[in-house]
Amino acid sequence: MLDVIIIGSGPAGLSAAIYAMRAGLEALVIEKQPMSGGQILNTVDVDNYPGLPGIGGFELGQSFRTHAEKLGVRFETADVTGIEAAGEKEKTVVTDKGRHKCRGIVLAMGAAHRPLDVPGEERLKGMGVSYCATCDGAFFRGRKVAVIGGGDVALEDALFLARGCEKVYLIHRRDALRGAKSLQQKVFDTPNIEIIWDSVVEEIRGEETVQMLQIVNRKTGKLSDISLQGVFIAVGILPNTQLVRDIVDCDDGGYIRATETGVTSIPGIFAAGDLRTKRLRQVVTAAADGANAITSLERYLYEN
């Protein structure tokens, strides 16, 4: 029987795998995608991971995977379809290829940014279309960008980008922002943020990089074009927790309730990375989560 099964092989899952092997645990990583790395595989440059400025997202993801493989981590490409006996000391992870028994589980399936689903978005992803201002904002210093959304994340992104960008357009589908009043006031008081009300994106245009945004006013139907170099989409994040929402305690957004320890409501099941309740979702915090989850797992195994 395995000591731990890690579901997902983004930064959190691979970090957990590395720490599990260093702790002498018998571990298996199950990943449904053909490549490890999670969301960073779609990031052209990762400029905020300590010690590796400007590394490509694909390269960083593969480096994590290579590190884990050198330590002897076992990997299986499969889709996890269920977890049986979740609250028992001996658990079973069911996949489309078979069943595995284990003593503990680390959930590291990550999260996905909610897309706009408009023409040009997918094609220009990583080439001016971004879902993370703190990750990619530094690449747009002195340029014109747009933030799409009206909640806390969108307002925080607009304020963050306004520090270095020439102009920030905040495009919101309604006539009032949804974010905290304190954030709203800061946005209103920032001279290089322009709010475009009652509007939605029709198309993101550009050849090799983003060059223009076409928007439509929902009340008048008028189409407008905005010349810019970056589009930051902040219309929500969807945690990949459908598998376990009936097993572990989740908040209203579907995020697993877990602190930095990774401890969930079910003994022996731990959460790491973007799917847990946390404020900052970055590669470095995901990697830290993986380490913490294994530390908590070790304690659980010792006590049980």
C-alpha positions, -999 to 999 in steps of 0.1 A, spaced: 0 0 0 12 35 -9 20 61 18 6 89 -3 -12 95 -36 -8 130 -50 -35 140 -75 -23 167 -99 12 176 -110 14 213 -111 39 232 -89 20 221 -57 18 184 -67 54 182 -79 66 200 -48 47 175 -26 62 147 -46 97 159 -41 92 164 -4 75 130 -1 105 112 -16 130 132 5 109 120 36 113 84 24 76 80 16 62 57 -11 44 81 -34 24 81 -66 15 111 -86 -16 108 -108 -20 135 -135 -47 134 -162 -29 157 -186 -1 144 -208 24 169 -193 31 181 -158 32 218 -149 -4 229 -146 -12 265 -155 24 276 -159 27 255 -191 6 283 -207 28 311 -194 54 324 -218 77 339 -191 77 335 -153 95 365 -139 88 362 -102 100 327 -92 130 333 -70 164 327 -86 150 320 -120 140 354 -135 125 352 -170 123 314 -171 97 301 -195 66 285 -179 70 253 -199 107 251 -189 99 256 -152 72 230 -152 94 205 -168 122 213 -144 99 205 -115 90 172 -132 126 163 -139 135 170 -103 108 147 -90 117 119 -115 154 120 -104 142 113 -69 123 83 -81 87 96 -80 63 73 -98 38 90 -123 6 77 -138 -14 94 -165 -50 88 -156 -82 105 -148 -92 102 -111 -129 94 -109 -134 88 -72 -121 84 -37 -134 56 -16 -132 52 22 -120 88 24 -123 89 62 -106 56 69 -69 49 75 -68 29 42 -81 49 13 -87 40 -23 -82 63 -53 -102 52 -83 -91 61 -118 -102 53 -153 -72 28 -154 -75 11 -121 -75 14 -83 -48 24 -58 -48 19 -21 -30 45 1 -27 59 36 -29 95 27 -39 118 -2 -27 152 -13 -52 170 -35 -33 193 -59 -56 196 -89 -53 233 -91 -77 258 -105 -85 274 -139 -92 310 -147 -127 316 -160 -123 326 -197 -142 352 -216 -147 328 -245 -143 355 -271 -125 354 -305 -88 360 -301 -86 351 -264 -72 316 -268 -49 324 -298 -33 353 -279 -31 337 -245 4 344 -232 10 370 -260 -8 399 -243 -38 380 -229 -31 372 -192 -51 361 -162 -26 372 -135 -16 408 -131 10 401 -104 25 374 -126 27 394 -159 22 430 -151 59 438 -152 60 430 -189 37 459 -196 54 488 -179 47 521 -198 21 505 -219 -17 506 -223 -37 476 -209 -72 467 -200 -86 448 -170 -119 429 -175 -141 426 -145 -156 445 -116 -149 424 -84 -121 427 -59 -96 409 -80 -102 431 -110 -99 462 -89 -67 450 -72 -53 441 -106 -61 476 -120 -45 493 -91 -14 471 -93 -11 477 -131 -16 514 -127 17 517 -108 37 509 -139 14 512 -169 7 543 -189 -30 537 -190 -54 511 -175 -89 506 -189 -112 489 -164 -140 473 -184 -171 463 -165 -204 449 -178 -225 468 -153 -229 504 -142 -215 498 -107 -185 479 -94 -189 448 -72 -156 451 -53 -150 464 -18 -159 501 -14 -124 509 -2 -109 494 -34 -135 512 -55 -125 546 -40 -88 539 -47 -97 531 -83 -117 563 -87 -88 583 -72 -62 568 -96 -57 592 -125 -45 566 -151 -74 542 -146 -104 548 -169 -135 529 -162 -156 518 -191 -191 510 -179 -218 487 -192 -195 471 -217 -183 437 -226 -155 424 -248 -165 413 -283 -130 404 -297 -94 406 -288 -73 414 -319 -37 413 -329 -13 394 -352 14 379 -330 5 400 -299 -25 419 -286 -30 451 -305 -67 460 -300 -98 453 -280 -133 455 -295 -160 462 -269 -197 468 -271 -219 489 -248 -247 466 -235 -272 495 -233 -266 513 -266 -251 485 -287 -223 508 -298 -191 491 -308 -157 506 -299 -121 498 -305 -93 504 -279 -57 502 -290 -36 485 -263 -9 459 -256 -23 438 -228 -56 424 -216 -60 411 -181 -90 389 -176 -104 389 -140 -138 374 -142 -133 346 -117 -114 314 -110 -128 279 -110 -111 255 -86 -108 220 -99 -126 204 -69 -156 188 -85 -142 154 -76 -141 161 -38 -168 187 -31 -189 160 -14 -160 146 5 -141 176 21 -154 209 33 -154 236 7 -164 272 7 -191 288 -14 -166 292 -43 -157 256 -43 -123 261 -27 -112 235 -2 -111 249 33 -75 244 44 -48 266 59 -11 266 51 -9 232 68 -30 217 40 -51 200 66 -87 194 54 -119 184 72 -111 147 65 -81 131 83 -54 119 59 -65 141 31 -46 173 24 -50 202 0 -22 221 -17 -21 249 -43 -47 270 -61 -76 248 -50 -74 257 -13 -86 288 4 -59 314 2 -53 350 -8 -23 347 -32 -22 321 -59 13 320 -74 39 294 -83 59 301 -52 29 297 -29 18 265 -46 53 250 -42 52 260 -5 18 244 -1 31 211 -14 59 211 11 35 219 40 10 193 29 37 166 31 49 178 65 13 175 77 10 141 61 41 128 78 27 138 112 -6 121 103 11 89 93 32 89 125 2 94 147 -19 67 129 
